[in-house]
């Protein structure tokens, strides 16, 4: 089993990376492999709604100049996901927002029934709004959401300050252990031949009559 952690900060080893690393350590301590992927600090295109991903084999984005398709390929082999972002203007970073819009529009089927969680880091305020924003991707893709003992956030303006947030660091460790537990429970269910939920053809209702 493997958990893919996405660092949605423009800083490769900043506050968000520090918090993700704490989660990854707890997952690894439970015997599950982890990998942290950094989306980078170059411009990331937003989704333009061209829908070409729906006609591509395997569901890939038509824009191939950033890491979205790379992560889609890695996601096929991953069993769980943690998405991390700094808080920018009381929301997730622009980079991770554009990244996830395209990632989930092109490949939401890849993520279905695989556990996911979000974490956010901030200096002071806006964390709960950013956290709620990220959780909505999981709901769209039929992903079980992994929780901790509090909302998954850590506070600080530098990596060193993030580490000083002892409650935040504990939240990250508990999140990692909960992710590992859920993955092992799902694996046990798979070995017991418990089937996935029955699928239905998606219905799209227009409210304009």
C-alpha positions as CSV (number, residue, x, y, z in Angstrom):
1,X,0.0,0.0,0.0
2,X,1.0,3.6,-0.7
3,X,-0.1,7.1,0.2
4,X,0.6,9.9,-2.1
5,X,1.0,13.3,-0.4
6,X,0.7,16.5,-2.5
7,X,2.5,19.6,-1.5
8,X,0.4,22.5,-2.9
9,X,2.7,25.2,-1.6
10,X,5.1,27.2,-3.9
11,X,7.8,26.5,-1.4
12,X,9.1,23.0,-1.7
13,X,10.3,22.7,1.9
14,X,8.2,25.3,3.7
15,X,5.4,25.1,6.3
16,X,3.1,22.8,4.3
17,X,5.9,20.4,3.6
18,X,6.8,20.3,7.3
19,X,3.2,19.3,8.3
20,X,3.0,16.8,5.5
21,X,6.3,15.2,6.6
22,X,4.8,14.7,10.1
23,X,1.8,12.9,8.5
24,X,4.1,10.8,6.3
25,X,6.2,9.7,9.2
26,X,3.2,8.4,11.1
27,X,2.0,6.5,8.0
28,X,5.4,5.0,7.4
29,X,5.6,3.9,11.0
30,X,2.5,1.9,10.3
31,X,4.3,0.1,7.5
32,X,2.8,1.9,4.6
33,X,4.9,3.5,1.9
34,X,4.6,7.3,1.3
35,X,5.7,9.8,-1.3
36,X,5.5,13.6,-1.2
37,X,4.9,15.3,-4.6
38,X,5.6,19.0,-4.9
39,X,3.4,20.8,-7.6
40,X,6.2,23.4,-8.0
41,X,6.2,27.2,-8.2
42,X,5.6,27.7,-11.9
43,X,2.2,28.8,-13.3
44,X,-0.5,26.1,-13.4
45,X,-3.3,26.4,-15.8
46,X,-6.8,26.3,-14.6
47,X,-9.4,24.0,-16.1
48,X,-10.9,25.5,-19.3
49,X,-13.8,23.0,-19.6
50,X,-12.7,21.7,-23.0
51,X,-13.7,18.2,-21.9
52,X,-11.1,16.5,-24.0
53,X,-10.0,14.6,-20.9
54,X,-13.3,12.7,-21.1
55,X,-12.3,11.3,-24.5
56,X,-8.7,10.6,-23.7
57,X,-7.7,7.0,-22.8
58,X,-7.4,6.7,-19.1
59,X,-8.6,10.3,-18.5
60,X,-5.8,12.7,-19.0
61,X,-5.8,16.5,-19.2
62,X,-5.1,18.1,-22.6
63,X,-2.7,20.5,-20.9
64,X,0.6,18.6,-20.4
65,X,3.0,21.3,-19.3
66,X,2.7,20.7,-15.6
67,X,2.4,17.8,-13.1
68,X,-1.3,17.1,-13.3
69,X,-1.0,14.1,-15.7
70,X,2.0,12.9,-13.8
71,X,0.0,12.7,-10.6
72,X,-2.9,11.1,-12.4
73,X,-0.6,8.3,-13.4
74,X,0.8,8.0,-9.9
75,X,-2.7,8.1,-8.4
76,X,-3.7,4.9,-10.3
77,X,-1.1,3.0,-8.2
78,X,-1.8,4.9,-4.9
79,X,-4.2,3.7,-2.2
80,X,-4.7,7.0,-0.2
81,X,-4.1,10.7,-0.6
82,X,-3.2,13.7,1.5
83,X,-3.5,17.1,-0.1
84,X,-1.7,20.0,1.6
85,X,-1.9,23.7,1.0
86,X,-0.9,27.0,2.7
87,X,-3.7,29.5,3.3
88,X,-3.7,32.4,0.9
89,X,-6.4,35.0,1.4
90,X,-8.5,32.6,3.6
91,X,-8.4,29.9,0.8
92,X,-6.2,27.2,-0.6
93,X,-3.3,28.4,-2.8
94,X,-4.0,29.3,-6.4
95,X,-1.6,26.7,-7.6
96,X,-3.2,23.8,-5.7
97,X,-6.7,25.0,-6.7
98,X,-6.0,25.0,-10.4
99,X,-4.1,21.7,-10.0
100,X,-7.0,19.9,-8.2
101,X,-9.7,21.4,-10.5
102,X,-8.0,19.7,-13.4
103,X,-6.9,16.6,-11.5
104,X,-10.4,15.7,-10.3
105,X,-12.2,16.7,-13.5
106,X,-10.0,14.6,-15.6
107,X,-9.6,11.6,-13.3
108,X,-12.2,11.6,-10.5
109,X,-12.8,7.9,-11.2
110,X,-9.2,7.1,-10.3
111,X,-9.8,8.5,-6.8
112,X,-13.2,6.8,-6.1
113,X,-13.3,4.8,-2.8
114,X,-9.7,5.7,-2.0
115,X,-9.3,7.6,1.3
116,X,-8.3,11.2,1.2
117,X,-7.5,14.0,3.6
118,X,-6.6,17.6,3.4
119,X,-4.2,19.6,5.6
120,X,-3.6,23.4,5.7
121,X,-1.0,25.6,7.3
122,X,-1.3,29.3,8.0
123,X,0.2,32.1,10.0
124,X,-3.0,33.1,11.7
125,X,-6.5,33.0,10.1
126,X,-8.4,31.5,7.2
127,X,-7.5,27.9,7.9
128,X,-11.0,26.5,8.3
129,X,-12.2,28.1,5.0
130,X,-9.3,26.7,3.1
131,X,-9.7,23.3,4.8
132,X,-13.4,23.2,3.8
133,X,-12.5,24.1,0.2
134,X,-10.1,21.2,-0.2
135,X,-12.5,18.6,1.4
136,X,-15.1,19.2,-1.3
137,X,-12.9,17.5,-3.9
138,X,-13.2,14.2,-1.9
139,X,-17.0,14.5,-1.7
140,X,-17.2,14.9,-5.5
141,X,-15.0,11.8,-6.1
142,X,-16.7,9.4,-3.7
143,X,-13.6,9.3,-1.4
144,X,-13.8,8.4,2.3
145,X,-12.5,11.4,4.2
146,X,-9.9,10.7,6.9
147,X,-10.2,12.8,10.0
148,X,-7.9,13.6,13.0
149,X,-8.8,14.7,16.5
150,X,-9.3,18.3,15.3
151,X,-9.4,20.1,12.0
152,X,-6.2,19.3,10.1
153,X,-4.3,22.5,10.4
154,X,-1.0,23.7,11.8
155,X,-0.1,27.3,12.5
156,X,3.2,29.1,11.9
157,X,5.0,31.5,9.5
158,X,8.1,29.3,9.1
159,X,8.8,25.6,9.2
160,X,10.4,26.1,12.6
161,X,7.2,27.8,14.0
162,X,5.1,24.9,12.5
163,X,7.1,22.5,14.6
164,X,6.5,24.6,17.7
165,X,2.7,24.1,17.2
166,X,2.7,21.0,19.3
167,X,-1.1,20.5,18.9
168,X,-0.8,20.9,15.2
169,X,1.9,18.4,15.0
170,X,-0.1,15.9,17.1
171,X,-3.1,16.4,14.7
172,X,-0.8,15.5,11.8
173,X,0.4,12.3,13.5
174,X,-3.1,11.2,14.5
175,X,-4.2,11.9,10.9
176,X,-1.4,9.7,9.6
177,X,-2.3,6.8,12.0
178,X,-6.0,7.1,11.1
179,X,-5.1,7.0,7.4
180,X,-3.0,3.9,7.9
181,X,-5.8,2.2,10.0
182,X,-8.4,2.9,7.3
183,X,-6.2,1.6,4.5
184,X,-5.6,-1.6,6.4
185,X,-9.3,-1.9,7.1
186,X,-10.1,-1.5,3.4
187,X,-7.5,-4.1,2.5
188,X,-9.0,-6.5,5.0
189,X,-12.4,-6.0,3.5
190,X,-11.0,-6.6,0.0
191,X,-9.5,-9.9,1.1
192,X,-12.8,-10.8,2.6
193,X,-14.4,-10.2,-0.8
194,X,-16.5,-7.2,0.3
195,X,-17.7,-5.6,-2.9
196,X,-17.6,-1.9,-3.7
197,X,-20.9,0.0,-3.6
198,X,-23.2,-0.5,-6.6
199,X,-22.7,2.1,-9.2
200,X,-25.4,4.1,-10.9
201,X,-25.4,6.1,-14.1
202,X,-24.8,9.7,-13.0
203,X,-27.9,12.0,-13.3
204,X,-27.5,15.7,-14.0
205,X,-30.5,17.7,-13.2
206,X,-31.2,21.1,-14.9
207,X,-33.1,23.5,-12.7
208,X,-34.0,25.7,-15.6
209,X,-37.4,24.6,-17.0
